Amino acid sequence: MEFFSTRDASLRVSAAKAISQGLSFEGGLFAPVEIPKLTDAEIDSLCAMTYPQRAAYVIGKYLTDFSEEELTNFANAAYHQDKFSSSAIAPVRKLNDTANILELWHGPTSAFKDMALQILPYLLTASMRKCGETKTACILVATSGDTGKAALEGFADVEGTKIAVFYPKDGVSRVQELQMTTQSGNNVYVSSVIGNFDHVQSKMKEIFADEELRAEVAKSNTFFSSANSINWGRAVPQIAYYVSGYCDLINSGEIAKGEQFNVCVPTGNFGNILAAYYAREMGIPIAKLICASNRNNVLADFFKTGKYDKQREFYTTTSPAMDILVSSNLERLLFHLSGNDDATIKKYMAKLASDGAYTVNAEIFAKLNDLFYGGFCDDADTMETISKTFSEYNYLVDTHTAVGINVYNQYVAETGDVKKTLIASTASPFKFADSVLAALGVDLEIDGCELLEILSKTTGVKIPAPLASLAGKEERFVNTLEREQIIDRIMEFVCNSRD
């Protein structure tokens, strides 16, 4: 299996090279030259497997330069019971007659990013060895909240790596911030940045594309890589949990093998729902991909009109992981739907950079209409959905999952489609305790860890151990940067200066 760039399809690299490099140097994302298929016999085998076995098998369909033994060892280490609070790793919970919740937040940081970032360090360091890379990998991360902590947790003190995480100041919940700023490890750095996530993410992309800067860090025996979902090593483990969710729906009798079902994903950067698209293309019988946005509804508008327009007001919402106006992983989807037409994708991305918008052609738009439904949910409806879901089903959800449930209900009301649906639940409600409590009618003038205990007492739901352990931890990183300072701080970090 080879991978090519969405902006230069003439490039061909191995999986190991795609993972170790992270982003193609001309700015494109690495995508598989072909999407492997799963046979009926393979589905039968997967249904009988544990989650680590399923993950290793699905990942192995793409990473053909890794051995079965390697991937099995990596998956067993990543999805270990000492790290996940559920033996199923990514359990499926029945909500009602049609909706099932795929819980992706039982890992060490209580967010779905753990599903990829617990295995990525193994994939990255192995990729470096396969490529003969002896330099230190400096992992650069832009985060809207959850990726940062999950990446820090995965890469802390991993030999041959350093990791620097940047998040928008006042753009994450206090619990999310504490998870990052209290991170232990001798190879980690964290800072907030003035601006929003798109500002931080665009700066990371500029750094990756800066040839002079790459040459400069190479003098310190270092190279840049990524733990964001622009890295294929982050994207491919996410495919596994949609395959696993399908297997669990079959095993529970919720659907028959081969029966179509829908998938609903709350998303901002588009990586999570892109993974469901890849699962569909592999042969998982997903009928409709329901893309759920918050008030920053650039994706919802795109699926309705075919125009991607980031020129709009940016909103800070109660679902901050989706406070994004530039959905980087959409580029991979458009590349595949265009028939791997790199010239078209390069044109669209250039238009986005210069004009702030682009419109896809009629052929791509028709394919989008066939595959996707886009909807959005504002903060008021998010809060109402949290309250209603708890009162009707005794099931507590975070703000992002609530967006997914709300948009799913909109889809059913609009289309009448009552196929069984798998809704991705992306974070523990305790990561957004202030908003969840407010939705339940408990509005307090306090913030941070105190709210976790109050939410637990209010609902009878146990606080996840990784979040409970935050109380009393000292913050190591209290930096705030202007965007223009990021490169200088990264260079200081590369040269072993943490503060």
N, C-alpha and C positions, 0 to 999 in steps of 0.2 A: 504494500500500500504506500503510495506516494502522496504528497501534499503540494498544492500549488497556491500561489498568491491570488487573492481576489482582484488585484490590480495588475498582475503580470502572470498570466497563465502559462507563460513559457518557462517559468521557474518550476523545478521539481526538486523537492527535498524529502528526506526520510522523516518518519514520525519523530525520531529522536532529535533531528535537527530542528523540526518545527517547534518542538517543546522547549528545547534549550534556548533557541533564539527568541521565541515568544511572538514576535511581530516581524513581518517581512520589512526589509529596510526601506522600501519605497512607500511604506505606509499601509500596505494591504494586510489582510488576515489570511492565515493559512487555512485551507479547506481541503477535505479529502478529494482525490481525483475521482474516486467512485465511492458510492455508499453501499456497504455490504448488506446482504440480505440474510434473514433468519428463516430457516425451513421449518415446517411443521414439527419435524422430529427434534429440531433444536429447541423449539418452544416447549415441547413435552419435557425435555431434559432440564431446561431452565426452571420450569415449574417445580421440579423436585429438589432444586438447589437451595442452599442458604444464600443470604444476600452477598457475602464476600465472594462466593462462587459465581453468582450471577454477574457481579461487577467485573470480575477478572475475565469472564468469558466474553462479555459485551465489549469491554475495552480492547481485548485481544483481537477482535474482528477488525479494528482500526490500526492498532499498534503492532503490526506484523513483524517488526524488527525486535520485538521483545518476546522472550520465551514464555511458554505457559507457566513454567515454574516461577519465573520472575514475577509475573503478574499475580499469580496465586499468593506468593509471599507478600507482595505489596498490599493486596486487598485484605489479607488476613491481619496484617499489622495495622492498616488504616481503619478497618471496621471491626475493631476489637471490642469486646464487652466492657473492658475497663474504660473505654472512651465514650460509649453510647449507652444511654439509659434504657433503650428498648432492645430486646434480643433480636427483633425483626429489623433493626437498624432504620428502615424507612417504612413503618407500618401503615396499613390502610385502615381507616376507621369509617364505618358506615354512618353517615349523617342523617339521611332520610331515604325515601324510596328510590331516588335517582342519584343523589349526590354522595360521593365517597371522598374522604379527605386523605391525601397522601402526606403524612407527617414527615417533614424533612428536617426537623430541628432537634433531634435527640442527641446530637453530637456535643463535643466539648465547648462550643461557643453558643449553642442553642439557636442556630440558624442554618438554613439550607446550604450555605457556603461550605459547611464542614463536609458535605457529601463529596465534594471535589477536592477541597483543600487539605483533607487528611491524607489523601493518596498522592497529591501533586508533588510534595517533596521527594517521595520515592521515585516518581516518574522523572522528575527534573534531574536529580543527581545521577540516576542511571543513564539518562539521555546524555548528560555531559560526559560520562565515561565512554559511552558508545561513540561519541563524536571526537574523542581524544582531547576533550577540553580540560585544561588544568588550571585555568584562571578561576577566581572566585566569582560566583554569580551574585550580582546585586539585584535583588528582586524589588522592583518599583511598583507600588500599589496605590491607585486612586480608589477611594472607597466612599460609598454613600452610607456606610454604617456597618454592615455585616461582613463584607469581604475582608476588611482590614483586620479585625480580630481573628477571623478564621485563618487568614494567611499568617499572621503573627504566631498563632498557636501551632500551625503546621511547621513553620520554618525556624522557630526559636531554637538557637544553638545547634542547628543542622550544619554539619561540617561542610565547608566549601561554599557557604552561602551567607549573605547579609540581606536584610530586608528593611526597606524604608516605606512607611505607610503615611499617606497624606489624606486628610478628610476635611470637608468644609466646616469651618467654624460655625457653631449654632445650627448645623444642618444634620445632626444626628441626635438620637435620644441620649439622656444623661447616662443611662446604663450602658449603651453602646460605647460612649466616650470613655467611661471608666474601664470597660473591658480592654480598650486599647492603651490608655495612658498608664495603666498599672501593669502592663505586660513585662514579664521577666525575660531574661535572655541577654547574652553578651553581644549578639549580632543584630540587634533590633533598634529601630529608630521610628518615632511617631511624632507627627506634628499636625496641628490644624492649619488651615489656610483660609485667608479672607476670600470669600466668594462662594460659589455653589459647586456641586459635583462636576458639572460640565466644564467649568473653568479648570478644575484640578485634573480631570481626565484628559482634556486637550493639551495641558502642559506635559503630561506623561507621554502622549503621542509625539509631541514635538521633540522630546528628549530621545525617544527611540529612533526618530528619523534624522537626528543630528549627527552627521558623519564625523565632524571634528570632535564633538563631545565623546563619541564612542572611542575615537583614537586616543583622546586624553585619558579616559578611565583605563584603557588598556595598558597605559604606562604604569598603572598601579596594580597590574596583573588581575584586572577585574573586567567583567562585561555585564551589560544590563540584560535582565530578563523580566518577565511579567508573571504575576499570579492572578491578574484580572482575567475575565472570561474571553478576552481577545487571544489568550494563549490556548492552543488546542488541548494541552494537557489539563486545563481547567474545564474545557467544554466536554471532552469525551466521557469523564466519569458521570456527568449529569445525565447522559443518555441512558445509563444503566438503571437509574431509579424509575424511569418511565417503563422500561421493559419489565422491571421487577414489579411495579404496580399492576401491570397487566397480568402477570403471573399470579399475583395475590388475589386479584378480582376473580380469576378462573378458579383458584384453589378454594376460595370462600363460597363459590357457587353464585356469586353476584352476576357474572356473565358466563356465557358458554365460550369455549375456545373458538376463535374466529369471529365472535360477535363484535360488531362495531360499538365503540364508546367514544365519548368526547373527553377532551382534556382542557381544563381552565387553569391559566397561570397568571398570577399577579406579577407584573414585570416592568422594569424601567429600561434596563440595558439590553433586553431581549435575549440574553444568553439562556435563561431558564426555559423559555418556551421554544427557543431554537433547538434545544436538546430533545424536546418532544417531537419536533418536526423530523429530526434525524431518526428517532425511534419509529415514527410513522413510515418513513422512507425505507427503513429496514424490514418492514412488513408487519409491524404492530398495527392492528386494525383501528386506528384513531380516525374518526370521521371528521370532526371539526376541532380546530385549535382556537380556543377562546382566549383572546389577549385582553387582560384586565389592567387598566391604568387608573391612576388617581387623577387629581385635578390637572396635573401636568399631562394632558391628554394628547400629546403629539402622536402617539401610536394609534390611538382610537381614531383620530382624524385621518391618519394615513390610510388605514384599512377601509375607511368610508370613501375617500376621495382619490387615493393614489398619489397625493402630494404630501411629501414630508417637509414640514415647515417648522424650523426651530425658532423662527422669529415671533415670539410670543412672550407674554409675561411668565416669569418663573415663580412658582408658588412653593413655599415651605409648608409641608402638610404633616398630618399625623402618621403618614406612611412614608418616612423619609428615604427609605431605600429605593423608592420609585420616583424620587424628585430628580428627574433626569430629562433633558430635552434632546440629547444626542445619543441614540440607541446604537451603540457600536456594532453589536452582533447582527443587526438587521442587514449589514453589508454581506455577510455570509449567505443569508437567505436569498437576497436579491441575486447574488452571483449564481447560485444553483438554479433559481427560477429563470434566469436569463440564458440558460444553457452554457454556463461558465464563460460568459462574454465579459472578459476583463476590461475591454475598451468602454463598454457601456457603464460598468460599475465605476471605473475611474472617472468617467464624465459626471456621473451622479455625485460622487464624493467631492469632486472639484467644485461643482455647483453649490453643494452644501457649504463648502468652505468659503466660497466667494460671495454667494448670494443668500445663504442661510436657508435654502430650500431647493428641492428638485421634485420632478414629477416623473413617475415611471411610465413606460410605454404601455399600450393597450394590452399587449400579450401578457406582460408580467402582472398587470392589474387584474386581468381575468383569472389568472392562477391564484393570486392573493384572495380574491373573492371566493374562490372554490374551497380554499384551505382554511381561511381565517375569518373570525368574527372579532371585531374590536369594540370595546365599550369602556366607560370610565365611571368613577364613583367619587364624589367629593367628600370632604371631611364629615359633614353632617350625616350623610347616608352611611359612611363608614361606621360612625358611632352607633347609629341606629341598628346596623347589621350586627355589631358585636353584642349589643343588648338583646336583640331578638334571638340570635343564635344561642345565647346562654339561657334565656328564659324558655325557649321552645325545646331545645335539645340537651340542655345542661352541658353544653360544650363551649369551652372558653377559647376564643381565637384572638390573635393579634390584629393590628390594624391592616397589615398587608393581606393576610388571609381573608379578612372581612371584605376588602376590596374585591378579591376573587369571588367570594360567595355572592356578593351583591351583583357583580357583572354577570355571573352565571345565571342568577335569577332574572336579570334583564333579558338575557339571551333566550331563556325558556319562554318568557312572556311574549317576546317579539316573534319568535319562530315556531313555538309549539313543539319544539324538539325535546322529547323526554327520554332520549337515550341515556343510559347510565353514564355518569360523568365522574372523572377523577379531578379533584381540585387540589392544586399544590398548596400546602400550608408551609410557608417559608420561614417562620420564626416563632419562638415561644412568646406567648402573650406577656410574659414577665419582662421581656426586653423593652416593652413599651407600656410599662405599668401605669404611668400617669394617664395616658390616653384611654387605656382599657378601663381603669377605675372611673374616669370621668364618664365613659359610656355607660357604666353601670350605676351612675348617679352618685359617685363618691368623688367629689372635687376638692382636692386639698392643696394648700399653699406650701407644699414641700416637694422635693425632687430627689432622685437618686435611690439608694438602696433601701431607705426606710419604706418606700412604697411597695417593695416586694413583699414584705411581711403583711402589710395591710391588704394587698391584693389576695394573698393566700388565705388570710382569715376571712375575707369577704366572700370568697368563692369556694373555699375548701379544696383548692387545687394546690399541690405541692410545688414549692419553688425548685426549679432545676438546680442541682448541686453547683454547677459552675457559676451560676449567678448569685446563689446564696453566699458563695465564698468571697464575693467582691467586698462585702462589708468590712470596713476597717483597713483595706489595702491602701498603701501609699501610692500616690500618683508619681511616676517617674518622669513623665513627659508632659510639660505644661507650655510647650512652645506654640506660638502662632506666627505664621509667615505671610507675607505678601507673595503673590504668585511669582513675582520677579526674583524672589529670594530662594526659590526652590532649588534651582540648579546649583547655586553656591553651597547650599546646605547639603545637598547630595554629594557634592565633591568633597566636602569636609568629612562626611560619613564614610565615603569610600576610603579616605585616608585615616580612618580609625578614630575620628573625633565624634563622640556621641552628642555632646552638648553644644 
